[in-house]
Amino acid sequence: GPELELPGYGCEDHFLEADTTEHSYDSLAKLIDAGAADDLLVDFGLPVRHGAALYNCRVYVRKREVLLVRPKMALADSDNYREGRYFVSW
């Protein structure tokens, strides 16, 4: 799926609110429970908090199991992009 597909890429300052991350986790859980990744490997985009850091991540799921959480390593911070305002790179 696209980058930050669960909350939407354009959330801007809403990424600074804990609810945005929590709602993304809830949406991911509902998709997994509904069997969205039962028969194939699915790549979801969402923010993931680890400690005090917020990461822009890809979460890979197959057979209702999270296989990998991959934080973005190079944030976009030029022109219209301000990812460094909300996220930290891995």
Backbone as CSV, one residue per row, in Angstrom:
resi,resn,N_x,N_y,N_z,CA_x,CA_y,CA_z,C_x,C_y,C_z
1,GLY,0.812,-1.191,0.000,0.000,0.000,0.000,0.856,1.255,0.000
2,PRO,0.241,2.385,-0.218,0.967,3.653,-0.250,1.493,4.070,1.125
3,GLU,2.438,4.959,1.076,3.028,5.491,2.304,1.948,6.136,3.175
4,LEU,1.938,5.792,4.457,0.985,6.324,5.441,-0.463,6.189,4.975
5,GLU,-0.778,5.046,4.369,-2.120,4.869,3.813,-3.215,4.784,4.868
6,LEU,-2.937,4.279,6.057,-4.007,4.142,7.041,-4.473,5.493,7.606
7,PRO,-3.580,6.371,8.048,-4.079,7.665,8.531,-4.253,8.680,7.403
8,GLY,-3.517,8.499,6.312,-3.495,9.480,5.232,-2.231,10.311,5.332
9,TYR,-1.556,10.507,4.213,-0.271,11.220,4.221,-0.418,12.669,4.659
10,GLY,-1.549,13.290,4.383,-1.725,14.720,4.635,-2.222,15.081,6.020
11,CYS,-2.020,14.251,7.007,-2.494,14.562,8.367,-1.752,15.737,9.004
12,GLU,-0.568,16.022,8.531,0.271,17.117,9.020,0.354,17.139,10.545
13,ASP,-0.062,18.225,11.209,0.118,18.326,12.657,-0.685,17.301,13.451
14,HIS,-1.639,16.640,12.818,-2.363,15.577,13.524,-1.443,14.400,13.844
15,PHE,-0.325,14.284,13.128,0.641,13.244,13.478,1.228,13.489,14.866
16,LEU,1.174,14.700,15.349,1.694,15.027,16.679,0.717,14.626,17.785
17,GLU,-0.493,14.233,17.422,-1.505,13.808,18.386,-1.478,12.283,18.509
18,ALA,-1.510,11.792,19.729,-1.463,10.343,19.971,-2.645,9.621,19.328
19,ASP,-3.791,10.277,19.223,-4.975,9.634,18.647,-4.750,9.169,17.209
20,THR,-3.977,9.922,16.445,-3.743,9.551,15.047,-3.036,8.204,14.973
21,THR,-2.038,8.014,15.808,-1.318,6.741,15.842,-2.210,5.628,16.376
22,GLU,-2.943,5.905,17.435,-3.817,4.884,18.025,-4.898,4.444,17.046
23,HIS,-5.496,5.385,16.335,-6.517,5.030,15.352,-5.913,4.218,14.207
24,SER,-4.664,4.495,13.858,-3.984,3.710,12.821,-3.777,2.277,13.294
25,TYR,-3.371,2.107,14.563,-3.211,0.766,15.126,-4.546,0.023,15.118
26,ASP,-5.617,0.728,15.515,-6.950,0.116,15.533,-7.368,-0.323,14.132
27,SER,-7.119,0.524,13.146,-7.468,0.185,11.760,-6.675,-1.021,11.273
28,LEU,-5.399,-1.065,11.609,-4.575,-2.209,11.222,-5.115,-3.490,11.857
29,ALA,-5.464,-3.438,13.133,-6.004,-4.619,13.821,-7.299,-5.091,13.167
30,LYS,-8.169,-4.162,12.793,-9.428,-4.532,12.132,-9.173,-5.187,10.780
31,LEU,-8.230,-4.663,10.033,-7.895,-5.253,8.734,-7.324,-6.661,8.891
32,ILE,-6.459,-6.831,9.878,-5.881,-8.156,10.133,-6.972,-9.127,10.566
33,ASP,-7.836,-8.702,11.502,-8.923,-9.564,11.984,-9.908,-9.927,10.881
34,ALA,-10.081,-9.030,9.916,-11.000,-9.278,8.808,-10.397,-10.204,7.753
35,GLY,-9.132,-10.564,7.914,-8.501,-11.492,6.981,-7.892,-10.843,5.758
36,ALA,-7.608,-9.550,5.826,-7.063,-8.834,4.671,-5.719,-9.400,4.211
37,ALA,-5.014,-10.083,5.109,-3.694,-10.614,4.758,-3.619,-12.124,4.977
38,ASP,-4.739,-12.792,4.843,-4.739,-14.237,5.088,-3.964,-15.023,4.041
39,ASP,-4.131,-14.678,2.781,-3.551,-15.489,1.709,-2.436,-14.803,0.934
40,LEU,-2.015,-13.643,1.404,-0.940,-12.944,0.710,-0.193,-12.030,1.670
41,LEU,0.951,-11.582,1.252,1.745,-10.637,2.028,1.218,-9.240,1.735
42,VAL,0.830,-8.506,2.792,0.274,-7.176,2.619,1.164,-6.161,3.328
43,ASP,1.376,-5.047,2.658,2.237,-3.962,3.133,1.329,-2.779,3.487
44,PHE,1.274,-2.425,4.768,0.469,-1.301,5.232,1.387,-0.148,5.628
45,GLY,0.953,1.075,5.376,1.721,2.252,5.782,1.031,2.969,6.928
46,LEU,1.758,3.191,8.031,1.190,3.877,9.184,2.288,4.408,10.098
47,PRO,1.947,5.384,10.958,2.915,5.855,11.934,3.033,4.842,13.074
48,VAL,4.247,4.652,13.567,4.489,3.727,14.676,5.318,4.455,15.728
49,ARG,4.827,4.437,16.952,5.559,5.061,18.062,6.382,3.992,18.765
50,HIS,7.641,4.320,19.012,8.540,3.464,19.791,9.226,4.369,20.804
51,GLY,8.881,4.210,22.063,9.376,5.130,23.082,8.817,6.517,22.803
52,ALA,9.677,7.504,22.774,9.254,8.876,22.503,9.312,9.222,21.016
53,ALA,9.799,8.302,20.196,9.985,8.577,18.766,8.792,8.100,17.947
54,LEU,8.451,8.884,16.926,7.396,8.502,15.991,8.038,8.255,14.634
55,TYR,7.774,7.083,14.072,8.359,6.677,12.802,7.283,6.531,11.730
56,ASN,7.629,6.849,10.508,6.812,6.610,9.328,7.184,5.199,8.871
57,CYS,6.269,4.243,9.029,6.634,2.832,8.837,5.805,2.116,7.798
58,ARG,6.395,1.037,7.311,5.721,0.009,6.526,5.567,-1.169,7.472
59,VAL,4.395,-1.744,7.529,4.141,-2.917,8.365,3.706,-4.046,7.441
60,TYR,4.479,-5.117,7.436,4.219,-6.263,6.571,3.486,-7.345,7.359
61,VAL,2.350,-7.796,6.810,1.483,-8.751,7.495,1.172,-9.911,6.554
62,ARG,1.179,-11.123,7.104,0.762,-12.318,6.355,0.172,-13.316,7.335
63,LYS,-0.926,-13.917,6.958,-1.608,-14.924,7.782,-1.880,-14.398,9.197
64,ARG,-2.360,-13.145,9.250,-2.753,-12.500,10.519,-1.588,-12.320,11.492
65,GLU,-0.391,-12.255,10.954,0.799,-12.061,11.783,1.638,-10.912,11.220
66,VAL,2.058,-10.013,12.110,2.961,-8.938,11.698,4.355,-9.551,11.552
67,LEU,4.893,-9.487,10.349,6.200,-10.078,10.069,7.337,-9.081,10.233
68,LEU,7.064,-7.819,9.892,8.137,-6.835,9.878,7.551,-5.434,10.023
69,VAL,8.215,-4.623,10.819,7.913,-3.195,10.900,9.162,-2.481,10.405
70,ARG,9.037,-1.751,9.302,10.201,-1.126,8.647,10.067,0.389,8.684
71,PRO,10.803,1.065,9.577,10.769,2.532,9.609,11.473,3.149,8.400
72,LYS,11.005,4.298,8.003,11.616,5.035,6.893,12.978,5.561,7.343
73,MET,13.962,5.438,6.476,15.320,5.839,6.829,15.670,7.245,6.352
74,ALA,15.101,7.675,5.257,15.395,9.004,4.713,14.086,9.781,4.579
75,LEU,13.921,10.788,5.406,12.687,11.574,5.405,12.731,12.658,4.333
76,ALA,11.571,12.960,3.794,11.443,14.028,2.793,11.248,15.357,3.524
77,ASP,12.170,16.279,3.312,12.108,17.576,3.990,12.422,18.731,3.049
78,SER,12.047,18.592,1.793,12.300,19.681,0.856,10.998,20.104,0.190
79,ASP,10.991,21.321,-0.285,9.819,21.877,-0.963,8.566,21.746,-0.095
80,ASN,7.589,20.970,-0.530,6.325,20.841,0.198,6.352,19.801,1.305
81,TYR,7.442,19.079,1.449,7.504,17.976,2.395,8.160,18.417,3.696
82,ARG,7.539,18.032,4.829,8.072,18.383,6.149,8.014,17.173,7.076
83,GLU,8.418,16.020,6.588,8.324,14.803,7.389,9.126,14.887,8.683
84,GLY,10.242,15.599,8.656,11.067,15.730,9.860,10.370,16.467,10.986
85,ARG,9.319,17.193,10.679,8.539,17.885,11.715,7.766,16.883,12.564
86,TYR,7.408,15.751,11.969,6.550,14.767,12.655,7.255,13.471,13.002
87,PHE,8.203,13.072,12.176,8.823,11.750,12.330,10.329,11.867,12.522
88,VAL,10.922,10.797,13.045,12.369,10.673,13.096,12.762,9.550,12.146
89,SER,13.938,9.655,11.572,14.402,8.584,10.688,15.054,7.484,11.522
90,TRP,15.094,6.297,10.948,15.671,5.149,11.662,17.174,5.215,11.571
